[in-house]
Amino acid sequence: MQTEPSPADRLRQLLAQPGLITMPCCCDGLSARLVEQAGFPLTFMSGFAASAARLGMPDTGLISYGEMLDQGRNICAAASIPVIGDADTGYGNPMNVRRTISGYASAGCACAMVEDQESPKRCGHTRGKRIVGRQEALNRIRAAVDQREAGSDILIMARTDARHSQGMQEALWRCQAFADLGADIIFLEAPRSREEMEQFCRAIPGPKMANMVEQGDTPLLPPEQLEGIGYKIAAYPLTLISSAIRAMQEALAALQQGGHPDNLLPFADLRTIVGFDEYDSELNRYPASDNGDLCD
């Protein structure tokens, strides 16, 4: 019997296809389902968005490995498209990193992202972030790749935040070193110009991700330009949660003023999106028992 490809295999297939992958990022099962229903082939569990949605707190290392793992498990269960999980710093030393990668693979993630910030880390487009030394950064990625090679069916995305404090040359050195260690996708966080984005894509082999943060440090280039530069994935980490917050604020303002929001989904559409129709269809396969029947 033919088995379905794993999430990691489906991501490998996507990366092997031509063209840029536009990737809206999710924060929970509902947003992941919406990404899939909109027709996108890939999503990313944004640490910023997950921390905001789950805890109502900033992405400053406050959300734990266990909370992120639980969030990732729910996201992977809600959507059938591959999910890249934000694994932050790996949550400890290299053995912690290996446990993190194993956990994310078991949760259903197709890929896990590990970065080189000091712990507690923070959003890559905010001030005050610091990076670890080269050896610790390399050890994290080596441990993640080792866990993949030991049997965890998952890809590794390696991220550096070195551009912020150490400049492009150090950032590029780390990106190349991560690629040499076997990372599947390379992510240079927060380049500050198109020229720096081009420099990164020219210098580093393999698939690369651009992080399109609205009002962030990196130019918000259109997809065709990102593809032309050499990126494989364009991530939009805050677009959905920012849109959702704005919509909720507007709805609350209308209610506070004695009115009612006028841009709501029809109730039938809401039921369909969250899965009531699918649930009822499956439930109807199991006829209700007759209360009066007795067993012989």
Backbone torsions as a table, in degrees:
resi	resn	phi	psi	omega
1	MET	NA	132.1	-178.6
2	GLN	-74.4	131.7	-179.6
3	THR	-94.2	151.6	177.2
4	GLU	-70.2	143.4	176.4
5	PRO	-63.2	146.7	179.4
6	SER	-71.3	163.7	174.6
7	PRO	-54.3	-40.1	179.8
8	ALA	-65.0	-41.0	179.0
9	ASP	-65.4	-37.9	179.0
10	ARG	-67.4	-33.8	175.1
11	LEU	-69.3	-40.6	176.5
12	ARG	-58.5	-40.8	178.7
13	GLN	-63.6	-41.3	177.5
14	LEU	-62.5	-43.4	-178.1
15	LEU	-66.7	-26.4	-179.6
16	ALA	-80.7	-15.3	-179.4
17	GLN	-81.5	153.0	178.9
18	PRO	-71.2	156.5	174.2
19	GLY	96.7	163.3	178.9
20	LEU	-81.1	141.5	175.0
21	ILE	-98.9	115.2	174.2
22	THR	-83.8	125.0	-169.7
23	MET	-128.2	91.7	169.5
24	PRO	-64.8	142.2	-177.5
25	CYS	-100.2	148.4	-175.1
26	CYS	-112.5	170.3	177.6
27	CYS	-126.3	-16.7	-176.6
28	ASP	-159.9	-177.5	-178.0
29	GLY	-61.7	-39.3	-178.4
30	LEU	-65.3	-47.3	-179.2
31	SER	-66.4	-34.8	175.9
32	ALA	-63.5	-41.4	178.5
33	ARG	-64.2	-39.4	178.8
34	LEU	-65.0	-39.5	177.5
35	VAL	-59.8	-45.7	179.6
36	GLU	-65.1	-44.1	-179.0
37	GLN	-64.2	-26.5	177.8
38	ALA	-77.9	-8.2	175.4
39	GLY	98.5	8.1	178.4
40	PHE	-79.6	144.0	-173.9
41	PRO	-88.7	-4.8	-170.5
42	LEU	-156.1	145.6	172.8
43	THR	-139.4	170.2	-175.3
44	PHE	-135.6	130.1	174.5
45	MET	-79.1	98.7	-177.8
46	SER	-71.0	126.5	177.6
47	GLY	-63.7	-39.5	176.6
48	PHE	-57.9	-51.2	-175.3
49	ALA	-70.2	-38.7	180.0
50	ALA	-65.9	-41.8	178.1
51	SER	-64.0	-41.1	179.2
52	ALA	-66.4	-44.9	-175.1
53	ALA	-73.9	-39.9	-175.1
54	ARG	-82.6	-41.0	-174.2
55	LEU	-109.3	-19.0	-170.1
56	GLY	66.5	33.2	-175.6
57	MET	-130.8	160.1	-177.5
58	PRO	-75.0	161.2	179.2
59	ASP	-81.5	75.0	-178.4
60	THR	-129.4	33.6	178.5
61	GLY	81.5	11.2	-177.8
62	LEU	-79.1	-28.5	179.7
63	ILE	-83.4	136.9	-170.7
64	SER	-91.7	169.3	174.8
65	TYR	-57.0	-46.7	-178.2
66	GLY	-61.7	-39.7	179.4
67	GLU	-68.7	-41.0	178.4
68	MET	-67.1	-38.5	178.5
69	LEU	-63.9	-43.1	178.5
70	ASP	-64.3	-41.0	177.8
71	GLN	-63.2	-43.1	179.1
72	GLY	-64.1	-39.1	178.7
73	ARG	-62.4	-43.3	178.6
74	ASN	-65.1	-40.4	179.7
75	ILE	-63.8	-46.8	-179.1
76	CYS	-64.8	-32.2	178.3
77	ALA	-73.2	-27.3	-175.4
78	ALA	-84.7	-20.2	-175.7
79	ALA	-132.2	147.9	179.9
80	SER	-97.9	-7.7	176.7
81	ILE	-77.1	156.5	177.9
82	PRO	-61.1	145.4	-178.9
83	VAL	-122.6	129.4	171.0
84	ILE	-95.7	126.7	-177.9
85	GLY	-100.4	134.6	176.0
86	ASP	-78.7	109.4	-179.6
87	ALA	-101.3	13.9	174.5
88	ASP	51.4	-127.9	-177.2
89	THR	-89.1	1.7	-174.6
90	GLY	91.1	-6.3	173.0
91	TYR	67.4	38.0	173.8
92	GLY	143.2	-151.2	-178.5
93	ASN	-79.4	-179.1	-176.3
94	PRO	-55.7	-32.5	177.7
95	MET	-70.5	-34.5	172.0
96	ASN	-63.1	-41.2	178.5
97	VAL	-58.8	-45.0	-179.9
98	ARG	-61.9	-41.7	177.5
99	ARG	-64.5	-39.1	178.5
100	THR	-61.3	-46.6	-179.4
101	ILE	-63.4	-43.1	177.4
102	SER	-60.6	-42.8	179.9
103	GLY	-65.0	-42.8	179.7
104	TYR	-65.2	-38.4	177.1
105	ALA	-63.7	-43.9	179.8
106	SER	-65.2	-30.1	178.6
107	ALA	-72.9	-15.8	178.9
108	GLY	109.2	5.0	179.8
109	CYS	-69.7	141.6	176.7
110	ALA	-81.4	-23.9	-175.3
111	CYS	-155.7	150.9	174.4
112	ALA	-127.0	136.6	179.0
113	MET	-99.7	128.7	177.8
114	VAL	-122.3	135.5	-174.0
115	GLU	-120.4	172.9	-174.2
116	ASP	-110.1	23.0	174.3
117	GLN	-75.4	156.6	167.5
118	GLU	-67.4	155.6	174.9
119	SER	-99.5	134.4	1.4
120	PRO	-75.2	137.0	179.9
121	LYS	-82.1	177.6	176.7
122	ARG	-150.9	166.3	179.5
123	CYS	-49.6	136.9	-174.6
124	GLY	-69.0	-11.2	179.8
125	HIS	-112.2	26.2	173.5
126	THR	-119.1	164.5	-179.2
127	ARG	-84.0	160.5	173.4
128	GLY	94.8	0.0	-179.1
129	LYS	-78.4	150.2	179.8
130	ARG	-133.7	149.9	-179.5
131	ILE	-110.2	155.9	175.7
132	VAL	-80.6	168.9	177.7
133	GLY	-67.6	168.0	-176.0
134	ARG	-56.7	-46.9	-174.7
135	GLN	-62.6	-43.3	178.6
136	GLU	-65.4	-39.7	178.2
137	ALA	-61.4	-45.3	179.1
138	LEU	-65.5	-38.5	179.7
139	ASN	-62.0	-37.6	179.1
140	ARG	-62.4	-47.5	-178.0
141	ILE	-70.2	-38.2	177.3
142	ARG	-60.9	-42.5	179.4
143	ALA	-65.0	-40.3	178.8
144	ALA	-63.5	-44.6	178.7
145	VAL	-66.2	-39.3	177.5
146	ASP	-58.8	-41.0	179.8
147	GLN	-67.5	-37.6	174.6
148	ARG	-61.3	-45.4	-178.5
149	GLU	-68.7	-24.4	179.0
150	ALA	-78.6	-5.1	174.4
151	GLY	129.3	-7.0	176.2
152	SER	-73.7	118.3	-174.9
153	ASP	-82.5	85.5	-174.4
154	ILE	-159.0	148.0	174.3
155	LEU	-90.4	159.4	-179.8
156	ILE	-116.6	124.0	169.7
157	MET	-103.2	125.9	-180.0
158	ALA	-106.0	128.2	-176.7
159	ARG	-119.2	140.1	169.6
160	THR	-121.6	140.9	173.5
161	ASP	-108.3	19.8	-173.8
162	ALA	-66.7	-24.1	-178.6
163	ARG	-56.6	-34.1	-173.4
164	HIS	-62.8	-47.3	-173.1
165	SER	-112.5	-22.7	-174.0
166	GLN	-112.3	-10.5	176.6
167	GLY	92.2	174.2	-173.3
168	MET	-68.4	-37.3	-176.4
169	GLN	-63.2	-44.3	176.9
170	GLU	-65.5	-39.6	178.5
171	ALA	-61.0	-44.0	-179.8
172	LEU	-68.1	-37.2	176.6
173	TRP	-58.7	-45.0	-179.5
174	ARG	-67.4	-41.3	178.4
175	CYS	-59.0	-45.0	179.4
176	GLN	-65.0	-41.5	178.9
177	ALA	-62.9	-40.2	178.4
178	PHE	-64.2	-40.8	177.9
179	ALA	-64.5	-40.7	179.4
180	ASP	-63.7	-31.3	178.6
181	LEU	-75.3	-13.9	176.9
182	GLY	110.6	11.8	175.6
183	ALA	-61.4	140.9	-174.9
184	ASP	-81.8	-33.4	-178.3
185	ILE	-135.1	137.9	-179.3
186	ILE	-112.5	138.7	-175.6
187	PHE	-133.1	107.8	171.7
188	LEU	-91.7	112.2	-177.5
189	GLU	-80.6	135.4	167.9
190	ALA	60.9	46.9	164.6
191	PRO	-63.2	149.5	-167.4
192	ARG	-105.8	3.9	178.6
193	SER	-157.2	163.2	175.0
194	ARG	-61.3	-36.6	-180.0
195	GLU	-61.1	-41.8	178.0
196	GLU	-67.3	-36.2	177.0
197	MET	-64.0	-41.8	178.0
198	GLU	-65.5	-41.3	179.1
199	GLN	-60.1	-44.5	178.3
200	PHE	-59.9	-48.8	-176.7
201	CYS	-68.1	-32.2	176.6
202	ARG	-69.6	-37.6	-169.8
203	ALA	-83.7	-30.2	-168.5
204	ILE	-109.5	130.6	-179.8
205	PRO	-80.4	166.2	172.4
206	GLY	80.8	179.5	-179.2
207	PRO	-64.1	140.4	-178.5
208	LYS	-133.5	146.8	-177.8
209	MET	-112.3	136.7	171.5
210	ALA	-102.7	138.0	-177.9
211	ASN	-107.6	105.6	-173.8
212	MET	-95.6	85.9	179.9
213	VAL	-94.1	117.8	178.6
214	GLU	-60.9	130.4	-175.6
215	GLN	60.6	25.4	177.3
216	GLY	-92.6	-165.0	-176.1
217	ASP	-80.5	-22.0	-174.2
218	THR	-96.8	137.8	177.0
219	PRO	-56.9	136.1	-178.4
220	LEU	-88.0	84.0	-176.2
221	LEU	-86.0	149.4	177.0
222	PRO	-69.6	158.7	-175.4
223	PRO	-55.3	-40.6	-176.7
224	GLU	-65.0	-32.3	177.2
225	GLN	-73.5	-39.5	177.3
226	LEU	-61.2	-42.4	177.9
227	GLU	-64.3	-41.7	179.4
228	GLY	-63.8	-34.6	178.3
229	ILE	-67.8	-35.2	179.2
230	GLY	128.3	9.6	176.5
231	TYR	-77.6	150.6	176.0
232	LYS	-102.2	-32.7	-178.0
233	ILE	-127.3	135.5	171.5
234	ALA	-114.4	110.8	-178.3
235	ALA	-95.1	140.4	176.6
236	TYR	-122.2	84.8	-167.6
237	PRO	-73.1	-26.7	-172.6
238	LEU	-117.9	-2.2	-174.2
239	THR	-60.3	-46.8	-175.9
240	LEU	-71.7	-46.3	-176.9
241	ILE	-69.5	-34.0	176.6
242	SER	-65.0	-43.2	177.6
243	SER	-63.1	-40.4	-179.3
244	ALA	-66.1	-42.7	179.4
245	ILE	-62.7	-44.0	179.3
246	ARG	-61.2	-43.3	179.7
247	ALA	-64.3	-40.4	178.9
248	MET	-67.4	-39.3	177.1
249	GLN	-61.5	-41.9	179.8
250	GLU	-66.7	-38.7	177.7
251	ALA	-65.2	-42.0	179.5
252	LEU	-65.5	-39.5	178.2
253	ALA	-62.8	-41.4	178.6
254	ALA	-63.2	-43.0	179.0
255	LEU	-65.6	-39.5	-179.2
256	GLN	-64.8	-28.9	180.0
257	GLN	-89.5	9.9	177.3
258	GLY	84.3	6.4	179.4
259	GLY	-103.7	-155.7	179.8
260	HIS	-148.6	138.6	179.6
261	PRO	-61.3	142.1	-175.2
262	ASP	-107.3	9.2	-177.6
263	ASN	-117.7	30.2	-178.0
264	LEU	-78.4	152.4	171.7
265	LEU	-67.1	146.1	167.8
266	PRO	-58.1	143.1	-176.6
267	PHE	-58.1	-35.5	179.2
268	ALA	-63.2	-40.1	178.5
269	ASP	-66.9	-39.9	178.7
270	LEU	-61.9	-43.4	178.1
271	ARG	-61.0	-40.9	-179.0
272	THR	-66.6	-43.3	-176.8
273	ILE	-62.0	-42.5	-177.4
274	VAL	-83.6	-7.3	170.5
275	GLY	107.5	11.6	-179.9
276	PHE	-61.8	-43.1	-177.3
277	ASP	-63.0	-44.2	178.7
278	GLU	-63.9	-41.3	178.6
279	TYR	-60.9	-48.6	-178.1
280	ASP	-65.4	-36.3	178.0
281	SER	-62.8	-42.5	177.9
282	GLU	-68.8	-40.7	-178.8
283	LEU	-61.9	-34.1	-179.0
284	ASN	-67.2	-11.6	175.5
285	ARG	-73.9	-11.0	-177.3
286	TYR	-117.8	97.6	-175.5
287	PRO	-59.9	143.3	177.0
288	ALA	-67.9	143.8	179.8
289	SER	-76.9	153.4	173.5
290	ASP	-83.2	123.1	-174.0
291	ASN	-61.7	-27.5	-175.2
292	GLY	-85.8	-9.8	-177.4
293	ASP	-71.7	139.4	176.8
294	LEU	-117.6	147.0	176.8
295	CYS	-74.4	142.8	176.5
296	ASP	-72.4	NA	NA
